[in-house]
Amino acid sequence: DAFLKEGWVSKGKSRKSKVQGFPKPRYKINEPIVSQ
């Protein structure tokens, strides 16, 4: 998971499309909870 999140966070463009399926949903749910 570390290399996955680092990949889409570092590149955030090319890999994002491919890695979007794994880290996207998980982080998206945690983002709002952590924000609030």
Steps between C-alpha positions, in 0.01 A plus 500: 500500500789735576642483147148535356408815691847646442467428129173689445603770746845549347403476132133576557446502124616196303464237775192666648282346230629149569540527879180702531306176554678407825611807701237736364193344668676433827650845532187670375303351793774588750556850365164645612509321834850627579417847371198538724 
